[in-house]
Amino acid sequence: MGVAIFVTFQKKIPKVNPWDMGGKLLAANLDKLDRVAMKHDRSPLSFFVSGSPEELDDFIGEKKGKWDVERERKFAKKMARKVPRAEQALWKTLEKELNKIDKTIGAMKKIRDLGPLPEQWFDPAAALPTVRFLQVYVREKLKSFGRNVNLLQADLAAVERFLKLAKRHKVLFHLSIDV
């Protein structure tokens, strides 16, 4: 379970599978990476996030049987009171992360309520400078990205690889969110 970000191409590129990346650490650090990018006059990665109206509906959970964030948050809060003291911090952290997801979903519902948004496609050359800058930044500030920083580095390297392929094949892209 978790949110992941991956590259979607407007047209298929032969022998390329954009699902060949984890994407979870990129999603988990997207806000921080966006702040760093903007602080250094780069386009934030979230600028390149788009999707079809159907994907947006899937993400925000309006269809029957989708993930219930509120139920999960209540469970985490309940568990934080029941488990031994050593585990309480873990459950409280989970509750905080679920709150962030809930806020994101709320914002996306507001956007969706504005009406169907067209799927947007971007020139990979526009995103490559940001991705390359963030790779250097993460490499220089390893400790500030936690113990799984190697997975974040792998995600950024995969995004760069896919954008270079898209540029070479003259194919537009966007970043997609998967839950």
C-alpha positions in Angstrom: 0.0 0.0 0.0 1.2 3.5 -0.7 1.4 6.3 -3.2 3.8 6.1 -6.1 4.8 8.5 -8.9 5.7 7.2 -12.3 6.3 8.6 -15.8 3.5 8.3 -18.4 4.2 8.8 -22.1 1.8 10.2 -24.6 2.8 7.5 -27.1 4.3 4.2 -26.4 8.1 4.0 -26.7 9.3 0.6 -27.9 10.9 -1.6 -25.3 10.3 0.9 -22.5 8.2 0.1 -19.4 7.7 3.2 -17.3 6.5 1.0 -14.4 10.2 -0.1 -14.1 10.6 2.3 -11.2 9.5 2.2 -7.5 8.1 5.7 -7.3 7.1 5.5 -3.6 10.1 7.5 -2.2 9.6 10.1 -4.9 6.0 10.4 -3.9 6.8 10.5 -0.2 9.4 13.3 -0.8 7.5 15.3 -3.5 6.6 18.2 -1.2 10.2 18.6 0.0 11.7 18.2 -3.5 9.2 20.8 -4.8 10.3 23.3 -2.1 13.9 22.7 -2.9 13.4 23.1 -6.6 11.4 26.4 -6.2 13.9 27.8 -3.7 16.5 27.3 -6.4 14.4 28.7 -9.3 13.5 25.4 -10.8 10.1 24.1 -11.8 8.7 21.9 -9.1 8.1 18.2 -10.1 4.5 18.5 -9.1 4.0 20.9 -12.0 4.5 17.9 -14.3 1.8 15.8 -12.6 -1.3 15.2 -14.7 -3.7 12.4 -15.5 -7.0 11.6 -17.2 -10.3 12.5 -15.4 -10.8 8.7 -14.8 -7.4 8.5 -13.1 -8.3 11.5 -10.9 -11.5 9.8 -9.9 -9.6 6.6 -9.1 -7.2 8.5 -7.0 -9.7 10.5 -4.9 -11.7 7.4 -4.2 -15.2 8.3 -5.4 -15.8 4.8 -6.8 -17.2 2.1 -4.6 -14.6 0.0 -2.8 -11.8 2.6 -2.8 -9.4 3.1 0.1 -11.0 4.8 3.1 -8.4 7.2 4.6 -10.7 8.2 7.5 -11.1 4.6 8.6 -7.4 4.0 8.4 -6.6 7.2 10.3 -9.0 6.3 13.1 -7.5 2.8 13.3 -3.9 4.3 13.6 -5.1 6.7 16.4 -6.7 3.8 18.3 -3.6 1.6 17.9 -1.4 4.4 19.2 -3.2 4.3 22.5 -3.2 0.5 22.8 0.3 -0.6 21.8 3.4 -0.5 24.0 5.1 2.8 24.4 7.9 1.8 22.1 5.4 1.4 19.2 3.3 4.5 19.8 5.6 6.8 17.8 5.2 4.5 14.8 1.4 4.6 14.9 1.4 8.4 15.5 3.6 8.8 12.5 1.2 6.7 10.4 -1.7 8.9 11.6 0.2 12.1 10.5 1.0 10.6 7.1 -2.6 9.6 6.6 -3.6 13.2 7.5 -1.4 14.4 4.7 -2.9 11.9 2.2 -6.4 13.0 3.3 -5.5 16.7 2.7 -4.2 15.8 -0.8 -7.3 13.9 -1.6 -9.4 16.9 -0.4 -7.5 19.3 -2.6 -7.9 16.9 -5.6 -11.7 16.7 -5.0 -11.9 20.5 -5.1 -10.0 20.5 -8.4 -12.2 17.7 -9.8 -15.3 19.7 -8.8 -14.2 22.5 -11.1 -15.0 20.2 -14.0 -13.1 17.8 -16.1 -9.6 18.8 -16.6 -7.8 17.9 -19.8 -4.9 15.6 -19.4 -1.7 17.7 -19.8 1.5 16.6 -21.6 4.9 18.2 -21.3 8.1 18.4 -23.2 10.7 16.2 -21.3 13.3 18.9 -21.9 11.3 21.2 -19.6 11.6 18.7 -16.6 15.2 17.4 -17.1 16.9 20.4 -15.5 14.8 20.0 -12.4 15.4 16.3 -12.2 19.1 16.6 -12.7 19.4 19.4 -10.1 17.4 17.3 -7.6 19.7 14.3 -8.1 22.7 16.5 -7.2 20.9 18.1 -4.3 19.8 14.7 -2.8 23.4 13.3 -3.3 24.8 16.3 -1.4 22.1 16.2 1.4 21.8 12.5 1.9 21.0 12.6 5.6 18.1 15.0 5.2 16.2 12.4 3.2 16.2 9.6 5.7 17.5 6.0 5.6 15.9 5.1 2.3 17.6 7.8 0.4 19.0 5.2 -2.0 15.5 4.4 -3.2 14.8 8.1 -3.7 18.0 8.4 -5.8 16.9 5.4 -7.8 13.5 7.0 -8.5 15.1 10.2 -9.6 17.6 8.3 -11.8 14.7 6.4 -13.4 12.7 9.6 -14.1 15.8 11.1 -15.7 16.3 7.9 -17.8 12.7 7.9 -19.0 12.7 11.7 -19.8 15.9 11.2 -21.9 14.2 8.4 -23.8 11.1 10.5 -24.3 13.2 13.4 -25.5 15.1 11.2 -27.9 11.8 9.7 -29.3 10.1 13.2 -29.3 7.4 11.9 -27.0 5.6 14.1 -24.5 5.1 12.9 -20.9 3.6 13.6 -17.6 4.1 12.3 -14.1 1.2 10.1 -12.8 0.2 9.3 -9.3 -0.8 5.7 -8.4 -2.3 4.6 -5.1 
